[in-house]
Amino acid sequence: MEAGPGPGSAASRADGRNNLQIRTLICERGLLHRADGSARWCQDKTCVVAAIYGPKTTLGRNEDPEQAVVEVVFKPKSGVYRYNAPGQTENLIQKIIRNAVQGVFVASLHPRTAVQVVIQVVRDEGSVLSCALNATCAALVDAGVLLHNMFAAVSCAIDKQTGALLLDPDASEEKDALAVGSFAFCASGELTDSGSRLVTSEAILVSSIHGSMDIQQYLTMLELARQGCQRIAEFTRLSLDKVFS
């Protein structure tokens, strides 16, 4: 499923978006037949594929007798070892995604097993961490893994020249930013008179910041990210409706 950047005021960014617009979203599920679940998530030119394997027995390796363990493998595009967003390394991204999955996965149902998340960056043109998180959530849903909640993620940046907040920054905006933040919020279903919808909660699942900002800037960025995640969640629901209708 594909969705455009949505309505907004006059363009003020190099790619034609205003400061509060998200790039065009694309989500496809069930791409990899050997995986238990898979998804391709694109935010314009940034594209990530996520695959889920398991829950499966660990044969004593990293085994937990009370719950499943989560393993994450993050693979950059071939030949690329540094990311557009400063401070993001493979090990850090793996840790962030593992913590996010552990925060929503009902691991107690699968003791002595492991769930492996394999993420392949196809192209990094900005906001790769939030794109990887969204791909992971879509792949978990495709695998039928029981979750307490789904989640949605988005990145924000503070422009170094103007101090403006930019939602879903691209590579050039991240490079020139005073600070970059990636956030994920839990999202759960809600029934309304007009049907069902996914609603983001106040619960922050991921907050990863690189750069410097004051408390007020952080709180403003956090609220903008929550609003952006709500739009991501709405897109996710629409893509699920298309698959399962």
N, C-alpha and C positions, 0 to 999 in steps of 0.2 A: 504494500500500500504506500501511496505517496501523498504528501501534503505540502502545500506551498508555505511561504513565510507568514502568511496571514496579513490582516489589515494593519495599518500604521500611518503615522503622519509622514511628512515629506522626508525623502531620503537624505541622510547625512553621512553615510559611510561609503567607502570606496566601492563596495559591491552593490550599492543601491538600496540597502536596508536603512531603516531608522535605528536608533540606539536600542530599542526594546524588541526588535524582531529576531526571531529564530530562523535559521536557514531552512531550506526545503528538506523535509524529512522523508526517508524511505525505510520501510521495514518489510523484510521477507523472512518467512520461517520455513523450517523443514528442508533446508538446502542440502545437508550432508546426511546421506543414508546410513552411514555406519555409526553416526552419533545418536544418542538417545534423544537429543534435542539440539536444534541449531537455529541461528538467526543471523541475518545481515542487516546492519543498521547504518544508514548513511545520513549525515547532516551536510547537505550539499556535496562538496568534494571529499570531506572526511568520511572514510568508510571502514567499518570493522565487522569481522565475522566472528561469532562466538559459538562454541560447541560444548555440549554437556554430555559427560559420560558417567553413568551411574544413576543412583547409588549401586555400588558393586563391592564385593568382598575385597578386603585389603591384603589377605594372606599374611597378617601379622605386621605389615608395614604401616607405621603410624596409626595403629589400631586404637580405637577408643571403645571400651566395653559398654559405654552408656549412650553413645551417639555417633552419628556419622561425622567424618572429618571432611573439610573442604580444602581442595588443592586447586591452585590457580597457576596457569602457565600463560604468560603474556609474551607474545611474539611480535616484535616490530617488523615492519616491512624489510625485506632483504637488503642488507647493506646500510640500514638506518639504525643508529644506536643512540642518537640524541634527538630530543623532541622539540617541537616548536615552543612549547610552554616551558620556561626555565624551571628547574627543580624537579622535573618529572623523570624518574628513572624506572627501569623495568621492575626492579625489586619493590620500589615504593608503590607503583601502580598495582602490582600483584597483591601486596599487603592490603591496599585500600579496597580492592575488589573482593578479596577473601573476607575481610571484615564486613563488607556490605552483604554478601551472600549469607554469612553466618548470622547476621542480624535478622534475616527474614525466613531462612530455611528451617523447617521443623525437623531438626537433626535427630531428636530423640526417637523418632519412628524407625530409624535405620541404624541401630548399634552395630559396631564392628564392620562398618562399610565406609566407603569414600565416594565423594562426588568430585569429579574433576572438571574444571572449567578451563577450556583452552580458547584463548583469544588471539586472533590474527589481525594485525593492522594491515589493511589493504592500501590505505592512503591517509596520511595525516596532514590535513590542511587547517588545523586548529581544533581545540576542544576535544582532543582525542580521549581523555579520561572519561568525560561525561558520555561520549559516544560509546565507549567500551562498556560502561555501566549499563546503558540502555540496551545494548546488544545482549549483555549477560542476562538481564531481566527477561527479555523476549525469548531467549534460548531456554531459560528455566521454565517458562510457561509452556513452550513447545515440548519440553521433555516431560511435562506433567508432574513435575516435582512439587510436593505440597509446601506452600509458603504461608507464613503468617500474614504477610502483605506483599504486594508488588512494590516496585519503587520506580521513580523517575529521576533523571539527573540532567543538570545543565551547568554550563560554565559562564562566568562573568569576568569582566576585566575593567580596570580603571584606566582610562586614557591618560597618558603621561602629559600631553599637551593641554587638554581641556579639563581634565578631572571628571569627565563624564563617565557614567557607567554604561558598559556595552554588554548586551546579552548575547550569548553564543558567539564569542569572538573567533575570527578566523586566524590563520597563522601570522599574518602581518600585524594584526591587532594585538595578539599575544606578545609578539616580539617587542612591540613598542609600549607595552602596558606598564603602569606603575605597580600594579598588582593583579594577579589572576587567581580566581577562586573557582573550585569545582564542588558542587553540592548535589546531594541526593536526598529526597524525602520519601518516606513511606507513602504508599497510595493504596486505598482499599475501595471496594465497591459500595455503592450507595444506591438504593432504590428511590426513585422520585415518581411523580405523577406522569411524567413524560417518558419514563423508562429508567434504565440503569446508567450510572456514570462512575468513573474513577475519580476519587477526591484525594488530594494530597493532604496529609496531616501536618501538624506542627512538629512532629518528631523528625529530627535531623539524623539521617542515616550516614551521610558522608559530608565532611567539611574539610576541604584540603586547600590551603592558602599558600601562595608563594608571592613574596613582595612585602611592601609595607603599606599600612593604612591605619587610621585611627578607629576607635570603637564605633563612632557614628557611621563611618564609611562601611565598616563591616556589617553593621545591623541593616543599613540600607541595601547593601549587596545581598545579604541573606534574604530579605523580603522580596527583592527582585528575582532572586533565584527560585524562591518558593512559587511565585507567580509563573515563572517560566516552566517550572516542573509541572504545574497544573496543566499547562498547555501540552506538554509532552505526554502527560497521563491521559488527557483527552484523545490525543492522537493514538496512543496505545490501545485504548478501548475501542476506537473506531476500527483499527486494524484487526483486533480480535473479533469484533462483530463480523467483519468481512470474511474471516477464516471459518468461524464456527456457525454462521447463519446458513 
